Amino acid sequence: MNKQSINPQHLIFALVLGVLGFAINCYPIPIFANVQLVIGNTFTIISAVILGPWYALITAILSASGLMLTWDSPHVYLIFGVEALFIGYSRRKGLYPLYGSALYWLTIGMPLTYLYMKTFSDLPDSHMPFAIIKQGINGLIYASLASLLIILIPKLWSFNGQSIAKARRSFNDQVTYFMTLMLTLCLLISALTFNYLFLDKQQTLLHRNLTDTTVHLSYATEQYIDNHIKVVEYAANFLSLANTSSDEWQPMLSKLHSNYPSFITMLIANDKAQVVAGSPGVMMLDENNIIKDMSIKDRDYFIESFHNRQVYVSPVFQGRGFGNDSIIAISAPFYNGNNETKVTGIIEGSLDLSFFSSIDNQNNFGDKELLVLVDNNNQIIYATSELGLTKHEEFKYSNDKGQYHIALDVIKINNLEATSPDHVYTKKQLSNGWQLYVLQPLSPLLKTAETQMLGTFILLIISIILTSLISRKVCQLLTAPLEIVANQFGQMSNEALKRQVIDENSSKEVFNLYERLTSSKRALLKHQLELEETVAIRTDELEQANKKLLALVDEDPLTGLKNRRYAEDKFDGLLDFCLRGEHAITIVILDLDFFKKVNDTYGHLAGDECLRVVSKLLKNEFKRDTDIVARYGGEEFLLILPLSNALKIEQHLNNFKQKLSEVVITSPTDNQVFSVTTSIGAITANASFSPEIDLWIKIADDNLYTAKEQGRNKVIINVVNEDSEEIKAQ
């Protein structure tokens, strides 16, 4: 598209469509996870179909800018820009936009999306098929919407200078495409609705399972902790009430420990924080089997129990002195008899955290649930090994959904900066302030959604192919009789109408159409014959009218004589004729004497009658085929007499003058009778005298005036002498 070829109207329309696409793409419709319907690209397809590829590229860049603001991913310019060019050029080749969109995403769009995600995106490989298939389905959706809008808005088709396909599409192609388009839209809407409801149901079930598992495990954990708190608390009460000596503490502690093996170790410390009893007993001995001098005055579990006089459950920590396992200490103070004012010492048990592993392994309440148990300081007490978390370290995670659309709570553990979460979860705070997290990988749910999307896409492609084939076959069944009818009525003859080409298997509508066309064609043929006959009659009448018109043009309507124009036009032909034979021509102008007096005395009708009588007499006297008798104007007449005899022409004119004076004319109004005379001026000369009739007429007219001056009713004629070429009056 160069500057000379830019159409301002097209450019403005492309920009308007781009702005609309930009506005809509700023708010993509969330479906599930990172699946969003991009409806604004509908206007890019409209621009490609109506305006062509380069204007569509402008629309695509503007529309994609809305997605750039939302997704912050520049790949939208590449993917959707190439799509605009592809749809625009495929449209020029006669490919419908829906077919062009399917071809683009299968061959270019989806591979480009994969390459971009693989190269620039941190999206996990397990998420990629889902995102790629989603892009293809999204493309078919807005291509279908664009096609439907173009069909439903006729003004788009009449857009001035629109891009059009090179070849006109057949009725079969149009119906096939329309049926494919409608079926595709119905399938897409149905499939998306079904997928949405199915995934929503799956999320509900998953949330219920996670919640039930959380409740079950939290109850088991609380029971485990409470039971061992009670053990330590009961043991402290026993030591207080039994008032036993320190020598009895060791066997009692060993027996207690043997009954509750969930404690890794147990110990009793006196009021000096010195460990005086321990289980297993070996923890009290050094390498030489001598009782070690061990103090726990700096341990939180001693300080909290001894000084604050309460049962204490510690956060998770790594043991020292009695082993390096990650443990939780449960301690309680005991007193000297009933004297609760004096603390004698504390009893402590280090809880075995492997119990939570057994709870995790024995959990059959859900599928692949993963556990994370943290203490009041958000340190990890226990985590399922698959999570790769370390005990007694801070539990770091992110539960920001970002642009992820999902009904469940999601969490990121391994990569907190990732754009997509890796787990869904529920959590519950235990009565002692701990937090229990129950997680499940997000990938199975995405796999389900991916399977649904892939099934939808495959079903859609198969449906488009099958619909095209079936629709084309149906259209052929519908249009074949119409083509037969069209061919039949292309033969304009009665013989063709006598042959019935539509069989009984044709539809009622087609048969009725055939019958009506047959009837109409018969009437048309009949009308055509009548019209041809009418035309023949009208043509003959027109020819007759033309003849009359020509006669009216050349004749004087009052006298029936030729008019002045006719006489002058014929002069050249008569002159050539006489020149070839070296004959003479006589030009005569005669004027009725005192004709005005006739009109004044007898009326104009009498004057007209007088002209008709004179004309009749002239035609009788000068009746050769070559003679031209014309009314020159008013009461004047012009005679052109070829082949004249110079010796006899004057006598002939005098004879006419005499006969006219003897004619009695009757007035048509009052039957009065009168007569008229005439003055005549003439010239007789060889045809070579002059080719200009005006010179002949001037000489004859001069002679006429001479006759009038000499008293009227006279003949003055000049005969041109060929030798001297002088004009002599006679």
N, C-alpha and C positions, 0 to 999 in steps of 0.2 A: 504494500500500500504506500504509494508515493504521495507527495504533496498535491500533485495535479489530480490524483484520483480520489482525494478525500472528499466525501460527501458530507457537508455540514449537518444535514438532517440526520444522517446515519450516525455521525459522531455523537451528536447530542442524545440520540436515542440509546446508543451504547453506554454513554455515561450515566443516563438516568437508570438504565437497568443495573449498571454496576453499583450505583448508590443504593438501590433497593436490595441487591444481593449483599452488600456490605452491612446494611442495617440488620437484616435477618440473620446473617452469619455471626453477628456479635452475640447472638443468643441461640446457639445450637440446642437441639432438643435432646436431653439425656435419655438413654434407654437402659443400659446396664453397664456397670464398670466404666470403662473409658469409651464406650460406644455412644456416639452422639449423631443424631440425624442432622445433616447439613442441607437445609432446604434452600438457602440463598443461592446455591449454584444452579437452581432452576432457571434463573435469569441469564446465566451464562449460556445454557443450552438454547434458550429462546433467541439470544443474540446470535449464536452460531448458525441457527436455522434461518433466521430472517435476514441477518446482515452479512453473514460470511465470517471466515476464520479470523481476520485481523481485527475487525471490530469486536468480535467475541473475545479476543485476547485482552482487549482493553477492559471489557466487562469482567473477565475472569480475574484480572489483577486487582480491580477494585473489590470484587466479592471476596477474594482470598485474603485481602487485608483485614477483613472482619475476623476471619479465622486466625490470622496472625496475632491479632490483639488478644484473642481468647486462648489459643493454644501455645503461643510463643514458639512456633515451629515453622521455619522458612520453607519447609518442603511443600507447603500448600501452593506456593507460586509455581513450582515446577510441575507438580502433579496436575493441578487444575488448569494451568496455562497450556500444557501440552494437550490436555483433554479438549479445551476450547478449539485449538487448531485442528485436532483430529476430527471432531464432530463437524466443524465448518467445512473442511475439505470432503469428508465423506458425504455430507449433504449435497455438495455440488456433483458428486458422482452418482447421486440418486439413492443413497442409503438413508433409510429412516433413522431418526435420532436414537430411538430405543435400541435398534440393532447396532448402530454405531457405538453407543455407549457400552453395550455388552462386549463388542469386539475390542474396544479400547481397554476395558478393565481386564479382560482375559489376557491380552497380548502385551499391553504396555503398563497400564495403571497399577495393577497388583504387583508385577515384578519391580517396578520403580519404587513402590511403597516398601517392599521388602528390603531392597538395597539400601534405601535411606535409613530404615530402622536398624538394619544390621550395622551400618557404618556410623551413624551419628546418635542413635537413641540408646538409652540405658534400659530399654524395655526388655524383660526376660524373654528368652527364646520361646518359652511356653505360652507367652501372651501374644506373640507375633501373629500366628495364624488367625487368631480371633480378630485382631485389629485389621489385618489385611482383608479378610473376608468381609468384615463390616464395611470397609471402604468400597468394595465392589458392589455390595447390596445397596449402599447409600447412593452410589452413582446411578444404578438402575432406577432407584426411587425418584430422584429429582429429574432424571431423563424422562420418565413416564409422566411426571407432573407437568413438565415443560411441553411435552407432546400433547397432553390433554388440554392445556391452556391454549395452545395454538389452534387446536381443533375447535374449541368452544368459543374462541374470540375471533370471529371472521375478519375483524379489522386488521389483525396481524397479517392475514394472508394478502390483504389489499395494500400493504405498506408500499409506498412509492419506491421503486428501485430495489425491491427485495432480492435476496439471493435465491435463485431458483435452480432446480435440477435440470440437467441437460436434456433428459428424455421425459416425456409425459408418462405418468404412471397409469397402469391399467386399473380397471375397476376391481379386478381380482386382488391386485397388490394393495389397493386402498382398504378394501374390506378386510383382507387378511391382517393388515397392520393394525387396523382399528380393533379387531377382535383380540389380537395379541396384546395390544396395549391395555385394553380393559381387563383381560384375564391376568396380565402381569400385575396391574395395580391391585386387583382383588386378592391375588395370591400374596403380594407383598404386605398389604394391610392385614390380611388374615394371619400370615406367618408371623409378622412382627407382634401382632396382638397375642397370638398363641405363645410365642416365645417369651413375651413380657410376662404373661400370666403364669407360664410354666416356671420361669426363673423366679418370679415373686413367690410362688409356692415352694420352690426349692429353698429359697432364702428363709421362708417362714419355718420350714421343717428343720433346716440347719440351725437356725436360732433356737428353736425349741430343744433340739438335741444338745446344743452347747449349754443352754440354760439348765436343762435337766442334769447334764454331766457336772456342771459347776455346783449345783445344789448338792448332788450326791457326793462329790469329792470334798466339798467344803465341810459337809456334815462329818464325813469320815475323818478329815483332818482335825476338825474341832474335837471330835470324840477321842482321837488319839492323843492330842495335847491335853485335854481335860483329864483323861484317865491317868496320865502320867503326872499331871499336877497333883491330882488327888493322892497318888501313891506317895509322892514326896511329902505332901501335906500331912497324910496319915502317919507316915514314918516320923515326922517331926513331932506330932502330937504324942506318939507312943514314947519317944525319947523324953518328952517333957513329963508325962504322967508316970512312966515306969521308974523314973529316978534311978536309972542304971548308972553303973560306973563306966569309965572310959574303956576299961578292959573288956567289957561286954559288947562294946559297940561294933568291933570288927566282925565277930561271928554273926551278929544280927544283920549287919550290912551285907555280908556275903550271901546270907540266906535270902535277904530281900532282893538282891541283885539277880540271884538265880531264878527267882519267881518273875522277874520283869527284865528279860534279856534285851528289851528295846533300848535300855540304857547302855551306852558303850562303857561308861565307867560311872561309879558312884563313890562319894567320899563324905566323911564327917570331919568338920573342923571345929576346934574349941574356940573360946572367946579371944584367944591370942592369934587366931587365924592360922594356927598350925594344924595340918592334916594329921588326924590321929587314927583314922580308919579309912580304908580304901578297898574298892573291889573293881576288877579282880585284884587279889592280894598282891600279885607280883608288882603292881604299880607302886607299892610302898617300899620295895627293896631296890637297892642299887646293884651294881655289877657284882658286889661281894656279898649279896644277900643280906645286907645290913639295912635296917629301916632308915629311909631317907628323911632328912629334915626338910619338910616342904611347907612353905607359907603361901597363903592365897589372899593376903590382906589387900593386894592391889586388884583383885578380880571384882568385876562388877557384881557378879552373882553373890559374893560374900558381903560386899559393901551394902547392896540394896537389901539383902535379907537381914543381916546382923544389925545394921544401924537403923534401917527404916522399919524393921520388924514386920516384913510382909513376904508373902510368897512371890517369887520373882522368876519371870521367864525372860531369858536374855535374847538379844538379836543373834543371828547366826555369826559365828566367828570360827577361826581356825585354832584348834586346841594347841596347847604347849605344856610341856611337863608331863602330861598323861597321854600323849599322842598328838598327832598333827591333823586329825580328821576335822572336817567342818562339822560343828556341833551347835546345839542349842542347850544352854544350861538352865535347869529348873532347880531352884533352891528355896529353902524355907527355914526359918529360925526355930530352935527349940529352947526351952526354959528349964530352970532349976525347980522342979516340982511344979507347984501351982503358982509360983512367984513369977508372974509375967513381966515383972519389972526388970528382971535380970536375965539376959540372954546368955545361955550356956554355950551355944555354938550354932552351926548351921549344918544341914544335910543337903547335898547337891547330887543331881543325876544329869549326866551328859546324854542328851537324847540322840538316838541313832537316826540320821536323816534318810538312811536307805529304805526306811519304811515307806516314804513317799514314792520311791521307785517301785515298790511292790504294789502300792495303790495304783500307780500309773499303769503298770504292766497288767494288773488284774482288771483294769477298767474296760468293761464290755458295754458300757452304756452308750458309747458313740463310736464313730469311725475315724481313726487316726487323730484323736484329740491329743494335744500336747499340753503339758502342764508347766506353769511357772508359779512358784510360791515365794513371795517376798515378805520380809519382816517389816517392822515399823519404820526402819530406816531405809526402806526400799532396796535392801540387799537381798540377793537371791538365796533363798533357803534350799530350793530344789528347782531344777529345770530338766525337762525331758532331753535326753542326750542328742536327739536329732536337731535341737535348736542351737547346739554349740555354745551354750552359755556356761559361765564359770560360777560356781557357788561362792557365796559370801562376797560377791562383787555387786556393784550398783546395777540395777536393772534399767537399761537405757532402751527406750523405744519411742516411736512416733505414731500417733493415731490420727494424724491429719489426712483426711480423705482427698484433699486437693480437688481435682476435677473428676474424681472417681464417683460415679453414681451407683450406690449400693445401699440397701436397707440395713445391712449388718454393720457392726463396728469393725473397722479394719485396723491393722497394726503393722508397722514396719520395724523389724528387729535387726536384720543383718545389714541393711543399707538404709540408714535414716534419711539420706538425700534422694533416694530413688523416687521416680515419678509414680510408681505403682506399688501398692502394698503387697505383702507376701502372705498375710494370714488374716483371717477373721477371728474374732474372739468375744468372750464374755468374761467378766470378772466379778468377784464377790469379796467383800471385806469380812474377815472372820471376827468373832467376838473378841479376840485378843488383839485386834488391830492389824493382823496380817492381811495380805491381799493374795487371792488365788486367781490366776489367769488360766482360762482354758482356751486353747487356740486350735485352729484347724487350717491347714494350707488353703489358700485361695484358688490354687491351680485346679483342683477337681471341679470347683464350681465354674471356673472359666472354661475348663474343658467341656463341661456340659453345655455352656453357652456357645462355645465354639462349634460343638457338634450340631447344635440347633441351627446356628448360622450357616454352617457348611451344608447341612441338609436343605435349608431354605434356598441357598444359592444354587445347589445342584438341581433341586426341584424346579427352580425358576428357569434355569437354562433349558432343562428338558421340556418344561411347559411351553417356553417360547418356541422351541423347535417343533414340538408336537402340534401346538396351536397353529403355527404357520402352515404345516403340512395339511392338517385337517381343514383349516379355514380356506386354504387354496383349493382343496378338493370340493368343499361345499360351494365355494364361489364358482368353480367351474360348472358344477351341476346347475347353479342358478343362471349363470351367464351364457352357457352353451345354447339353450333355446333362444335367448335374446339375440345371439349372433346369427342363428339360423333365420330368425325373423328379419333381422337387419339385412342379411344377404338376399332374402326372398323379396323384400320390398325395395331393394336396390334395382330390381328388374322391372322397369315401368312398362308392363304389358299385361293384357287381359289373360294371355295364356299362362303367365306365371301365377296369376291369382287363382287359377283353376286348380293348381296343385296344392294340396294341403301338406305342409311340411312339419307341422306340430302334431306329435302323437298323443295318445291318451295318457302317457306317463308324465307329461308336462304338468306343472302346477296350474291350478285354476286361474291364478292371476295372469300368468304368462299366456294361457290359452285365451282368456278374455281380452288381453292386450292384442293378441294375434287377430282375433275376430274383429275387434274394433278397428285395427289398422287395415284389415282387409276391406271392411265396409267403407272406411274413409278413403282408401285408395281407389276403390271402384267409383265412389262419388267424385273423387279427384279426376280420374280418367274421363268420366262422363262430362264433368265440368270443363276439362281440358278440350275435349272435342267441341263442346258448345262454344268455348272461348275461341278456338281456332276458326270455327264457322263465323262467329261474330266478327272476329278480326278480319276475315276475308271480305265480309260484307262492308265493314267499316273502311277497309282499304279501298274497295271499289268506290264507295261513296266519297272517300277523301280524294281519290283521283279525279272524280267528276267535279268535286268542289274546287280542286286546284285548277282544273280546266276553266271553270267559271270564273275563278279568281283571276287567272291569267287574262281571260277575256275582259274582265272588268278593269284590269290594269291597263290593257291596250286599247280599249274601246270607250267611246263617250256614251254614258248611260242614257242620255236623252235622245240622241239621234241615231245611235247604233253604228256611227262611223268610227274609224280609228281616230285616236287622239294625236295631238301634236308630237308627244314623246315617241310614239310608235312610228310616225312618219319620218321623224328625224333619224331614228335608229336604223330604219330600213334604207335610208338614202345611200349609205356607203355601199351596201350590197348591190343596189340597182346601178350605182355609179360604176362599180367594177365590171358588172355585167355589160353595160353599154360601152365601156372602154374596150373590152375585148372585141366587140363587134363594130366599134367606131360608129355608134348610134348616137342620135341626139336625145336630149332630155328636155322636157318642158316642166317648169315650175310655175304653178298658177295660184294666186291668192285672189279670192273673190269676197266681196262684202255686200250684204243686203242694204239697199238704199233705204234711208229713213226708217230703220228698224225700231228705233226708240219711239217713233210716232205710233208704230203698230202696238207696242206695249202700252203706251199711254192711252191709245184710243180703244183698243179691244181687250186689253188686259194681258197679263203675263202668260196666262194659259194659251191665249191666242198666239202670243209670240212663240211659245214652245211648239205649238202645232205648226206654225209657219216654218220653224227650223226643221221639224221632222219632214214636212212636205218637200222642202228644198233638198234635204239630205237624200230622200228617196229618189228624187229626180236626178241628183248627181250620180247616184249608184247606177241608175238606169243608163245614163249617158256615157259614163266612163266605167265600163264594166269588164275591161280586159283584166286577166289575172295579174298582169304586171302593174296595173294602175293602182295608185294609192289615193283614196279620197278620205280626208281627215278634217275634223272640226278643229280649226286653228285657235279658236277662242271667241266667246260671245257669238256674234253673227258673222264671223269670218270663217272661211273654209280654205284648206290647203290641198292642192292637187299636185301629185308627182306622177308625171306621165312619161315613162321611158319609151324608147323606140318611136319617138315622135317624128311626124312628117312636117317639116317646117312650112311646106306649102299649103297644108290642109288644116293645121292646128288652129289657126285664127278663125277659119270658117266654122270649125267644130265648136269653138267657144261661143261664137256669135249665135249659132243655132241653139245652144243651150240657153243663152241669154234670152233669146226670143221665146223659147218654150216656157221659160220660167215666168215671163211677163204675162203669158196667156193662162197660166194655172190659176184657178179660183180656189181660194183658201177659205174654209168655213171656221168661224170662231166656235170653240166647243162650249162656251158659256151661254152665248145668246144667239148662236147660229147666224151671225152677221158674216157676210162674205167680203173678201178683200183680195188684193193681189199685191205682189212686190216685184221690184226689179233689182238688178244687181250690177255692181261695177266690178270689172275684172282687170287685174294686172298680171302680166305673165312674161316669162323669158324662155326662149328656145335656143339651145346651144349644144354643141358637141360635148360629150361627157368629159373631155379633157379641158373644158373651160376653167373649172375650179373644183378642187376636192372639198371645199368648205361649203356646206349648205347655206350658211348664213349669208354669203355673198349672193347666191341665187335668190334667196328670199328677199334680201334688201332691194335688188333690182325689180323683182315682181311687186314688192310693196310700194316702191316709188312709182311704178306704172299705175298701181291701183289709185294712189292719191292723184295722179294726173287725170285718170278717168273721172274721179269725183270732181275735180276742179273744172273739168270740161262739161259738166252738167249731169254726170252719173249715167247709169244704164249704158255704159260703153265698155269696150274691150281694148286695152292698150297692151301690146305685146312687143317685145324686143327680140329680134332674131340676130344672133351673133354670127357675123361673117367669118368663116374659117380662115379666109386668106388674110384679111386685114385685122382680124380679131377685134373689130369694132362693133359696137352695139348700135343697132339701128331700130328706131321705133317705127312701128307700122300702125 
